[in-house]
Amino acid sequence: MKVGVLTFHSAHNNGSVLQAYATQKAIEILGYDCEIINFRLTAQEDFYSLYRNRFGKKNYLYDRLLLPFHRQRKEKWNKFEKFINNYMKLSGLSVYERTDLKEISRRYDVFISGSDQIWNNNVAELRCGEKDYTGVYYFDFLENEKLISYASSVGNMKNEDIAERKELLDKYLFLSTREECAREVLQKLLNRDVSLVVDPTFLLDGNEWGRLCSNIPLVKEKYVLLYSLGKPRNLIEWGNNLKIFAENNNLKVVSLNTFFPVMVPGVKNILNAGPLDFLNLFRFADVICTDTFHGTAFSINFRKPFYALGNKYYKDDIRKNEVLKRFGLTDRIIQDEAELSLINSYSIDYSRAEKLIETDVQNSIEYLKKTLMQTNI
């Protein structure tokens, strides 16, 4: 049986590419032939280009300010493309239109809507395109095919917007999501069971992720790693408070961010990091600070001491808080970066979380196993 997965596999975002890789790997471990359907949104390519000119004047000006770092940013762009093409089994050359998708779909027996916020029509790559491709990630180009969703996220969509997708959601043989709040909404809307599963990045453990990257640390000193999607002003807040935290704990501050460097003296910005560098930096960090969901997820996966910023900058992003509540780690939430300056011991006890993580991961693997077996009948 051949499985086709559709997700945000080609976004130059560490969480996106690594969750896509993990989904494919988990399906292959179960014994199935799996391909990532190589659909690439034009708007998504524009959004992750070095100099964005279709996402507002402010973003364009920000990117122009980064001209002095062009070489490092180009290296990073190349590393993402290399990872996508070398570590994922793709359906072939990139396709951009529904007509191409329909042609490709003939090679698969089962289709999976993957994870990430593929069902959230508020994400930039779906919202800012010239054409509406939101339905693609619900397989609106297929008729009577076998459909499964794995950890597909609606993000911060409103209930009424989700309800507009009812007809497409009804076509799925099996549905799952990674957020409890989304599960409740979908179950009520569809009057059927929706499974709660972990993000695909948890389907591979820290040892498996570690084997993917280099055994040699990119940073030789002991360090606190900042992973943020914040804007320049937010990053300065992080940087100033992390400097105090680092001094209190004899650490260096290392910053790994998607768009902007931390403009604070003494912070080491790594601007050329691809997905494998991301894994290396998380693997060898002494402590991690993040305001992102996947930064939180990989901190847990590598069993690292970490602090996750609450919803200070992303008011409607419940994803971090949900996963921390699920694993009994809500004590690692800070509501403001200034709290870091008061911390002198960053140790963490994972003993309680271990069993919760293990149970959820096994249940999620069983969901994949069961749904693939039943669609193979």
N, C-alpha and C positions, 0 to 999 in steps of 0.2 A: 504494500500500500504506500502510495506517495502522498506526502503532506505538503501543502503550500501555506506559508505563514505570511501574513500581511501586517506590517507594523511600521513604526518610524525608525527603520534600520539605518537610514543614510543621513540623519541629522548629525551635524558635527557637535554632538552633545554626548558626553561620556555615558550618562545614564541610558540614553536612547540606544546607542550602538551596543552597549554591554548587555542590556536586557534582551535585545534582539539575538545576540550571540547565544545567551544563556537559554533562551526559548528553543532555538534550533538544537543546541547541544543536548538539552534534556529530552527532546523528542527522539533524537538519534540514539541516546543511551537506552531508550525503551525499545529500540530495534526497528525504527521506521526510517524510511528514506525521506528526508525533509529538505526543502528549499525555501529560502526567503524570496518572495516575489519582489523582483527588483523594480518596484514602482517608486519613482522619485518626483516629488512635488517640485515644480519650478519655483514656487514661492519659498519652499523650504531651502532650496539651494541658494536663493537670493538672501534669505535670512542669515545663513551661515557663511556667506561670502565675506571676503576681507573688507570690502567697501560697499556697504548697503546703501542703495539709492532709492529703494522702493518702500522704505519703512520709516518715513518721516525725516524731516530736516535735522532733528536732534540726533537721531542715530547716525545719520550721514556725517554730521559734524564730529561726533564722538570718534567715529572710525578714522576721520582725517587726522585727528589728534594722535592717533596711534601710528602714523607714518614712520616715526623713528624706530618702531618695533616690527617693521614690515617683514624682515627676514625671518624672525622667530615665528611670527604668525603664519607665514607661508609654510614653514617647516611643520607647524602643527596641522595645517590644512592637509598637507601631503600625508602625514601620519594617519589621519582619519581615513582618507581615501584608501591608503594601503591596508589598514585594518579591515575596512568594509570588504575590499576585494580579495584579501588573502585569508581572512579568518571566517568568512561567511560563505556558505554554499548558495550562490545566487542563481536566479532563474535564467540569467543570461544578461544581455545588454540592458541598460536602463530603458524603462518605458515611462511615458508621461501621459498617456491618454487611455480612456476606458476601452476604446476599440482594441488597443494592444493588450490590455489586461484580459479581455474576453478570449483572445487568441491563445495567450499563455495558459489560461485556466484549464484548457483541455487536457493538460498533462497530469492533473492532480485528481486524487480520489477523495480527499478531504481537505477542507480549508479552515485555517485558524486565524481569527482576529487576535493579534498578539497584544502585548501590554503597552505601557506608556499611555499618554493621554490621547489616544487615537480617536476616541469618541467625544472629545471635548472641542466643540466648534469655536471655542474662545482662544485656542492657542494660535500664536502669530502665524505659523505656516499655513494654517487652514483659513484664518480670518482675512488675511491680506492678499490672497491670490486673486487673479482676475476671473478665474472660474471656480465654481463651487464643487470641491472634491470631497466634502465631508461624508457623503454617502459611500464613497469608495471603500472606506474602512469598515463598513457594514456589508461589504460585498454586494452592493446594489447592482453590479453588472452581471450577477449570476441569477439563474432561474431556480431550478430545483436541485441544488447541490447540498452536500453534507457540510454543515457549518458548526464550528465550535468557537467559543471565545475563551481565551486564557488571560485572566487578570486585566482585561481591557478597562481603561479608566475613563470616566466622564468628567474628571477634574471638577471644575467649579460651574458646570452647566446648571442652568435652572431646571426645575422639574418640568415646566411646560415645554422647554426645548427638548428634553429627553423624550417626552410624550409624543413629540412629532416623529420620532424614530420608531414608534411601536411596531408598525408594519414590518420594518426591516428586522427588528429584534425578534419578532415572532418566528422568523424563518430559521433561527438557530435551534439545532437539536440540543445543545448544551451551552449554558451561559455561566460565566464566572467573572468576578471583578476582584480587585485587590483592596477596595475600601468598603467597610461595613455600611456607611451611609449610602453609598451607591447601590449596594446590594438591597437595602431596604426599599429604596425608591423603585428599583427595577422589579422586585418581587411584587410590590403593590400594583405597579403599572401593568405587568404582564400576567399576574395571578398564577405564577409558577415558581419553582425553585430556582434560585440563583446561588451558585457556590461562592464561598469566600476563599480565595487562595492567596499565596504570597507573591510578591513581585518576583519575576523570573530570576533576578540576580541572586535570590536566596536558594534557588534550585542547585546552584553550584556553591560549595562551601569555600571558606577562606583558603584552604590548601589547594583546591582546584584553581582558584583565581591566581594564587601565588605562583603556581607552576606555569601560568601563561606569561608572566612577566619575568624580567631579569632578576637573578639572585643578588645582584650587586646594587646596593642603595644608590639612588641618584643624588641624594644628599647625605654627606658623611657625618655631619654633626647630629646631635639629638635635636629634634625639632617639633614644633606645633604646626600642623598643617591647616591652613584656611582654604576651604572650598566653598565658593560663593558665586551666585548669579547676580549679585548686587550691582547697583549703579555706582559711579565713582564716589559720590558723597557717602553712600553706605559703606563702601570699602575703606574709606578713611576712618570711619567710626570703628570698624573692625580692627584696622591696623593699629590705631592709637591704643586701644584697650588690650590687644594681643601683645603689644610690646611690653606693657606692664606685667601681664600674665607670664610672658616668656622670661622676663628678668627675675620674677619671683620664683621661677621653677628651673632656671638655668637652661633655657631652651633657645633655639633660633626660630624666628617666624618665617615660614615658607608659605607662599600664596600660589594657589592654582585656581585660576578663574577663567570663565568662558570668554568674557568680552574685554574686561579692563584690568590693568594692573592696580595694585594698591599703592597709591602715591604717598607713602609714608617712609621716611628714611629708616634704614635698618631692616626693612622687609625684603626678603628674597623672592622676587616674582619669577615664576617659571612660565613663560609665554609660548614655549614651543612644544608643550606636552600633548601627546596623543593618548589614546586609550590605554596602551601598555604602560606608558609613563604614569598615568593616573593610578593604575593598579599598584605600581611600584611605590609611589609616594604614599598611598594609603597603607600599604603593607608594612612599610618601615617607619611610619610616623610614630612618635611617642604619645601624642594626643592629637585629636582632630576637632576642629570647630567648623560648623557648616550651617547654612540656612536652606539647604536643599534636601529634597527627599532622597535622592540616590546617594548624596554624601552621607546622610544618616544611615542608609541601608548598607553601604560598604563599610562604614565604621563598625556597624554591628557584625557584618559578615567576617571581618578580620578580627573581631573581638577586641577592638581598640577602646581605650578611654576616649570619650568624645563629649562635646556639648553641641546641642542643636538649638539654634535660635528659634523662638516661637514665631508667631505670625506678625512680627513687627513690620516687615516690609511687604509681606504677601498676605493680606488680610483674610482672604478666602481659601488659603491653601491648608487643608486639613490633613494632607497626606503624611507629613512627618509625625504629627501628633498621634495619628491613628496607629502607625506602626510601633511607636514607642509605647503606647497604651497596651497594644496587643502583646508586647514582649515584656511588659512590666518595667520599662525603663524611662518612665516619665520624669524621674528625678534628674535626668540629664538635659532637660529643657531649661534654657535660660530665656528670660523675656527681654533682656537688653544686654548688649555687649559689655556695658560697664560692670556687669556682675563678674566678669572674668578677672578684673583687677583685684577682686577680693578672695580669689581661689588660690590656696597654697598647696592643696593636694588634689590631684585629678584622677586618682585611682578609681577603678570600677570593679564591681563584683557581678560577674555574669552567671553565677551559680543558679539563681532563680530563673533567669531568662533562657538558659540552655535547654531545659525541658520544653518550654513553651515554643521555642524556635524549632526544635527537633520535631515536635508534634505537628506544627503547622506546615513545615516543609514536607513531611511524609504524607500528610493529608493532601497536599497540593500535587505531589507526584502521583498519588493514587487517583486524583481527579483526572489528570492527563492520561494515565494508564487506562482507566475505566472508559473514558469517553472515546479514546482512540480505538480500543477494542470493540466497543459497541457500534461504532461507525464502520468497522471493518467486517461486520457480519454480512 
